[in-house]
Amino acid sequence: MIPFEKAWPYDIIMGDLYVSSCPFCSAENVLLPVKPAEIPDIQGGMKRLLVFPCCRNKVTIIDADRDYLLTDRVLR
């Protein structure tokens, strides 16, 4: 089970990954620089650095499921 305080929900819309709001600056509908094709690699154990384009804050994605990205730091 993914620890909820380190997870952030995402959506795949028309082949792109979006979050409804940034956990750092609260910008809405943020397009992430991660492709849906990378999700299986992340689920397989590959870590991925994610830089939010709205505020340039960084987290490392360490796991994912169909709805949430698990990061290395507390987001909630």
Buried (B, 14 or more C-beta within 10 A) or exposed (E): EBEEEBBBEBEEEEEEBBBEBBBBEEEEEBEBEBEEEBBEEBEEEEEBEBEBEBBEEEBEBBBBBEEBBBBEEEBE
